[in-house]
Amino acid sequence: MAIMDIFPIQPGMVVVFPKEQVANFEDLSEETAGAVMSTTHKIMKALRKLYPDKAKIALQIAGFQTPDHAHMTVYPAANAEEYHAKPPTAEPDHDKLEAQAEKLRSKLV
């Protein structure tokens, strides 16, 4: 499953997580890990189309949330500063996030 992050490091940030809940990515079954990677790959390609001016599409494998669960975050970044940016703390503009999600969905192949 993939959802837009409501506190994105950069606009367009997506969280991809498996239905199988594990603390560490390497604990996923090979089939589930492959499915997560396939979904992530499609989202990365869509983000590239949506943000062609960004130098990179960042990919992070994470699991340091509460509750502890493996997931991936994917987002466009123009440089190292954007890659390492901190997420905002203010309440997000949900309409803007929904508009970004709709644009991203339209780019998925």
Helices and strands as residue ranges (DSSP letters): E 2-4, E 14-16, G 25-27, H 30-50, E 56-62, E 71-77, H 80-83, H 94-107
